[in-house]
Amino acid sequence: MRAVVCREWMPFDELELGELPVPEMRAGAVRIRIDACGISFATGLVVQGKYQRKPPRPFAPGTEVVGTVIECADDVSRCKVSDLVMAFIDWGGSATEAVVWEGQAYQVPEGLSAVDAIPLLSSYGTSYGALVERAELKAGQTVLVHGAGGGVGLSAVEIAKDIGATVIARAGTEEKRDWVRQRGADHVLDSRDPDFRDTVLDLTDGRGVDVVYDPLGGDVFHQSLRCMDMGGRLLTIGYASGDIPQLGINLLLLKNITVMGFNWGTYWGWTPADERVRLTPERDRVMAGLNDLWARGAIQPKIHATYPLAQFRELWADIKERRAVGRVVLLPQE
């Protein structure tokens, strides 16, 4: 089958378009014809061998897929042939087919296309799990969203506004800030201004925010700790800045602050101790919440661009140069 192939650890735009064996069918699994694959910053870490999980090479990168079920094992009851499903997989997304455990395949909500379902599965899943399940954000509270122009950032703004929170969002270009405003953010800051602490404190009458949503790390993390209200919760989502911050825990003691991690991948088995089966109830709860958001019109998945398989390097340029507003999607069938 056609695929973007990683044979050695290297930058994403140095990979090759090639062929890989069609994955073998197995018990409890479904075969998906992949119509859309989400590519993100994390994908670039995986192919360089810098991510926490290192797939056996050669492999096709990509973990967020949407497509049509074309085969089911005899013991499968969750799906049927012709279903349009979305799934997080271990790897193999930038290829024409994948075989996945049926417990990881979720029906695409009615009215949502294969391409638009990519951010629902990944970006919105991350933000819903973090804000609702982990931080328990409540109406009337204030949340600071970093990287608000990206896929997870935009979804965090929408989910927080649906909850009834006040949103302070930071984004790096005027185009991204416009999108964030359209998504309902109450205050939109330029993330190219490195000193946001005083601005956030001014906007909150000196109290600080209840929740911080941080996919960046680095100095953003450290400044965020200093503009939080008593009892605040800081969600560390990722480290797109390239700098994993170190924590001085005395700051937590002074203001009763909680720093909490949220890794959506854990719910799909992306940890050394594979927890995907045990965490099925939690994963189902998040996915049901996302379906409700879509059905009520509370969210608008944002796709920056789509690319056919052969143009994976052009796709990566959008991510590498931070041009993407929302998600970029690879189309393996084209």
N, C-alpha and C positions, 0 to 999 in steps of 0.2 A: 504494500500500500504506500501511497505518497505521504511524505512527512517532512517536516523540518527536523533534521537529525543532529544530535549532539554526540559526537564520538570521543572528544576530548574536552576537558574543561577549558572554556574560552568565552570571550564576550558574545552576547547574543547575536550581534550583527556579523559575526564571523562563522556562524553555523552554516550548514549547507542544506539545500533542498535535495532529498534523495528518496530511498525506499527502505522500509522496515517490514519485517514479517507481520502478517495479519495476526492479531492476538488470538490465542486459543480460547475457546469457550470452556466454561467450568460450571460446576454445580452452584445454584443460587445466584447466577449472574444473568445479565442481559447484555446483548451486543447493541451498541449505539452507532448509527451513522452520524458522524459529527458534522453539524451544520455551522456551529459557531464555537470559537474558543477564545476566552479572555486571556490577554497577556498583560502582565503588570511588572512593576519594579522588582518584585520578588522573583519573577521568572528569570530575570537577568542574573540574580544571585545564584539560582539553582544551576544554571549552565556553566557558571564559573567555579562551581564546587564550594561556594561560600555560604550556602544555606545549611540549615540544621539537618536537612535530609539530602542524601546524595544517591540519586537513582543509579541503577546499574547501567553502564554504557554498552552499546549505543542506545539512546532513547529519544523520544520526541518530547520536548518540553511543553508545559501547559497543563493546568490542573482544573480549569473551569470550563466545562463543556455543556452544550445544549445540542440535542439532536433527536432523531427518530429511532425508536427501538425497532430493530430488524430481525432479532432472534432472542428467544428466551429459553433458558434451561428448563427442563421438565418440572423442576420443583419450585419454579417462580410463581408467586401469586400476586405480587405487588404491581406488576406491569404486564402489558400485553404488546404484541407486535403492532406497530403504527402509532403508539403513544409518543407524544412529544415530551421529552423529559430533560431535566437539568441535573447535573451531577458534578460534585467535586471528585476528582480521581487522583491517584498517586502521581502519575505523569502520563504522557501520551496524548495530550490534547491537540497538539498541532499535527494531527494525522487524520486520515479519513475515517477510521473506525477505532472504537475502544470497547473493551469488555469490563463491566463494573458489577460489583455486588448490588443486588436489587435494593438493599437497604439504603444505598447512597443515591438512588434515582428518584427524583421527585417530579410529579406532574407539573408542567408549565401552566400557570393560571390562564384561564380563558381570556382571550383578547390580547395576550402578550406574545410578541414574536420571538423567534429563536435568538435573534441578536439582542433584543431588549431584555431578554431573560438573563443575560450574562451578569449585569450589575445586580440584579435581584438576588441571585445566588451568592455572589461574592461580596460586593461592596455593602449592600444592604444587610446581608447576613452578618457581616462583621459589625456594622454599626448597631443593628438591633440587639445582637447578643451582648455587645459592650455596654450600650446605654441603658437598655431595658433590663436584661438579665443580670448583668454584672454590677453596674453602678446604681441601678434602680432610680434613674432620673425621674423626678416628679414635676408635675405642673407647678409653675411659679418659681422654680429654681432657675439658675443661670448656668449655661454651659459655654465654655470656650473651645472652639473647634479650630485646630491647626490644619493646614493643608486642605482648606475647605474647597478649593477648586478641583481637587482630584476626585477619583471615584468614591473612595470611602468618605472623604470629607463632605462632598455634596450629599451623600446619603445620610450622614450624621446630622447635617443641618435640617433636612426634611423630617427625619424621625424625631429629632428634638422639638421641632415646631409642632408636630402632630401631638406630642405629649403635652404641650402647653408651656414649654420652657422658653426663657429668653436666651437668644443665641448671639454670641459674639464670635464672628468668623474671620479668619485671616487667609488671604489668598495673594498670589504674587503678581498677577497681571490685571489690567483693567477689565479685559474680557472675562477672566475668571471671577473677578469681583462682581461684575454684572450678573453672571449666572447665580452667584451666591445670593445676591439681593433678590433675584427672581424666585429663589427657593424659600424666601421668607426670613432670612437672617435679619435680626434687629439692628446689629451694628457690624459693619464690614471694615476690616483693617487691612492695610497693605503689609504683607508678610515680608517685604523687602526692608521694612523698618525693623531692625533687630531689637529695639528697646520698646517692647509692648507692655511691659509690666505696669508702668505708670498710667498708660491709657486705659488699661483694663480696670485698674483701681478707681480711676476717675469715673468710668462708666458705671461702676457698682457702688458709688458713694463711699469708697474706701474699704468696702467689705471684702471684695474679691469674689470669685466664682465658686459655685458648688461642685461643678464637674469640669474637668479638662479632658479633652479627647485629643491624644497626641500620637500621630503616626510618624513623627519626625525624629524625636529624640534630640540628642546634642544639647546645645544651649537653650533651645526651646523648652526642654524638660525642666531645666534648672530655673529659668525665669518663671515658668508656670507654677512651680512650687511656691513662689513668692507673691503670687497674686490670687491665692485661694482663700476662701472663707473658712471659718472654724468648721471642722468636720468635713471638709471637702474631700472629693475623691478624684484622683488623677489616673486616667486610663492610659497605660502605655500599650500602643497598638503595633508599633513597628519603628524602624530606625532608618527612614529614607534619607536622613541627613548623612548617614554613614558613620555616625558617632553614637555608640551605645553609652549612655550616661551612667555615672556612678552616683549613688544616693548617700547623702549625709542624713542619717536617720534622726538626728536631733531636730531637724525641721518638722518631722512628722509629730514629734512629741509636743512641740510648742503650740501647734494649732490643731492637734488631733486629726491630722491629715492621713488619709489612706492612699497608698499607691497600689494599684491593682493591674495586673496584666490581663489581656484578653487575646487569646490565639484561636481564631475561628477554625484553623486547621486541626486543632486538637480534637474537635468534634467529628472530624472526618478521617481520623486515623493517622495524622501526620506527626506522630511522636514515637519515640523508641518503643514505648509500651502502647501498642495500638489499642485505642479506646473507642473505636467507632461503634462497636456493638453495644458496649455498656452505656455510651452516651446517646443512644438513639432517642430516648424520650426527650432529652434536652434539645437535640437537633430538630426533632419533629415540632417541638413547641416554637422554636424560632421560625421555622419554615411556615408554620400556620400563621404566625404573626405577620410575616411578610405577605402572605396571600391576602390577609385581611387589609393591610395597608394598600395593596394594589387594587383590591375590589372596591375600596372606599375612595379611590382617586387621591390618596394622601401622598403618593410618591410618583415621580416622573423619571424613570431611568434615563440617564443621559449617556448617549453614545457619541464619542468624538468623531470616530471614523471607523470604517471597516476596510479590510485589505484581503485580497486573494492570497492563497498560500505562498505563491512565488514572490510576493512583495513583503515578506516578513521583515526585511531590513528597513524598508520605508516605514513600516509600522513601528519598529523599535526607535526610529529617529524621533517620532512623536513623544515617546516616553522619555528617552534620554535627554532631549532638549526641553522637556517640560512644557510642550505645546498642548498636550491633551487636556481638554476640559471634559471630565467624565472618563469613560472607558474607551479603549481601543480594542477592536475585535478582529481576529483572524478567521477567514472563511475557508476551511479545508476542502470543501467541495468545488471551489472555484479556482 
